[in-house]
Amino acid sequence: MKPELVCPAGNLPALKAAVDAGGDTVYMGFRNASNARNFEGLNFNREEAETGISYAHARSVRVFVAVNTSPRPGVDSDWTASIDMAAELGADAVIVSDMALLAYAREHYPMLRRHLSVQASACNHEALNFYQRHFDIKRAVLPRVLTLDAIRDIAANTAVEIEIFVSGGLCVMAEGRCWLSSYVTGDSPNMHGVCSPAHAVRFEEVDDTLAVKLDGVLVNRFAPGTPAAYPTLCKGRFEACGKQGHVMEDPYSLNALDMLPEIFAAGITGLKIEGRQRSKHYVREVVSVWRSAVDACAAAPESYRPMPEWMASLDATSEGGAHTAGAYVDEWR
Amino acid sequence: MKGADAMKIAVGPLLFGWPEPKIREMYLALAAEPDVDILYVGEVVCSKRSISGLQWQLSLAEELKASGKEIVLSTLAMPTTEGELQFIRDLANAAGESGLAIEANDMGSVAIAEAQGVSFVAGPHLNIYSYGSLEQLRACGAKRAVLPLELAARDIPSVVQQSDVELEYFAYGHLPLTFSARCYAARAHGLSKQECRHVCFLHDSGIEMHTLDGRDFATINGTQVMSHKPFTAIGHLEELAGFGVHILRISPQASGTAEVVNRCRAVADDLQTGEEALSALAGGRALQDVFCNGYYHGRQGRTWVDA
């Protein structure tokens, strides 16, 4: 079966671009801390969400709504209200990580599909089957820490549909189990829906080099004329064992185009493209490439090879301008 | 000290990678400490460190039981292979037979404990940010829970509410901040995780990571990144008791763990003040140069907040 292409929609223009470029499904979040891309100027208010969902549904494209941070003590009504709104607007699924919210969604909207967010960090079939037993989840998005072999084993041992990331920004830590951002800035993905947040970023010219700091912590430094990357903590340059460099991860993007036939054979239902924070132009470009690739692979998996222009197009739009298959291959580890 | 005298002290699972004889030596010494009430034993970070496997962990637990202290069998935070899951199933099975609890650090381990009817401690990596999540885990067999380390202390009561799950608080040690599939210790040595040669055994307190301008940043512990400085809440024991905390977790360090335990006990029993204990542990250095406690106050985890 041909996997479903699940595409990012950070705002209405990006949603329309994803739909028009051939996405099977788009995913979005509401404009508050209830989703893991709670960035300035992103996401949907009620009216925009209504328009976006109508636009997608009119073209037979499904819409998933991410409510995938943890309710903050005392203000948890923001989170349950987001579930309510997703249900009222006719979303096709909610993507949730917190157990209390999963229970809320199941109790109030049993017919609304529940997908387990990558932020729940479920990395084995025992965990997926647990969430299925207790919350009747239909699908889980797996963290980017598993090899393709491990993903195949998980898919073979659960009735929960599997969705994996195939393209875009590469989170190298187990999602939902990383506190690096709150360690440095006070704000975290789990509690605030942000990682290395923009409000903490400062650029400073020091002795002819550009210093990039996150809440006062030097995360990277660039020579004059070199493009400065966004200071995502795990992709910064640091020093360990007397050597300076990308101690944790190089600033590459995930690109699994090469592995599409194996991904098809692994029993995976959803292929997820990261990038709700990216522009409509990026979304259109990347979704078009993946649409072509998935269709080509479905038509002739044995002879499938990624076209050089697809690779070039993804590299040109990607963070760092280079790509990796990340944890899907053993050598990366 | 109001409420704090009733608090127990737990030694958490050793998070660093050490050779097994050294691990055994440390636990036997701590088992002889009267101030220790609970010992957590078992590898949390990387299954490659468990050279001698399940029997070694079980026989160490058996040996420690003779001390009369509560022994809990800790499990891996990120089991991804069938071999790792089977290890946890076997461990849970053995725990059930000898009346011990396991510490579950992954929902897969929760599922295994629930299926086997084994009592468990919900570890700090289960993301219990809400009362509903805590209650769900209680219904599955959790007798005790450690909340996420980034949660501000003042938010504890709204998560715990009237739950009868025992509450354990990470009160001292390098903060375990992340898990990855990639081994950063191997990478720092120019190796891959597959061919790691157990380089983490060369660094009994992890590998220091600095910023490019030479400032302290964090600590590499295999596939994990930890805080650079140890976190401490020893200055806030009475407040923690008021927030409903029953047990203080001391995460073992390469040296000085027994002294931390003793001073923590002394503060809880009003034999010395938190300030006295901290300045003794800091060896005369300024507290902000030695410890971090930002998470306690809902601030950046790396920082130190006075009072």
Interface residues (C-beta under 8 A of the other chain):
Chain A: S70 P71 R72 P73 G74 D76 S97 D98 M99 A100 L101 A103 Y104 A120 S121 A122 C123 N124 H125 E126 A127 N129 F130 Y131 R133 H134 R144 V145 L146 T147 A150 D153 V172 M173 A174 G176 R177 C178 W179 L180 S182 Y183 V184 T185 G186 S188 N190 M191 A211 D215 V217 L218 V219 N220 R221 C234 R237 F238 E239 A240 C241 K243 Q244 V247 M248 E249 A327 D330 E331 W332 R333
Chain B: A77 M78 P79 T80 T81 E82 E84 L85 D106 M107 G108 S109 V110 A111 I112 E114 H125 N127 Y129 S130 Y131 G132 S133 Q136 L137 C140 P148 L149 E150 L151 D155 S158 V159 L175 L177 T178 F179 S180 A181 R182 C183 Y184 R187 A188 H189 S192 K193 Q194 I207 E208 M209 H210 T211 L212 D213 G214 R215 F217 A218 I220 V225 S227 G294 Y295 G298 R299 Q300 G301 R302
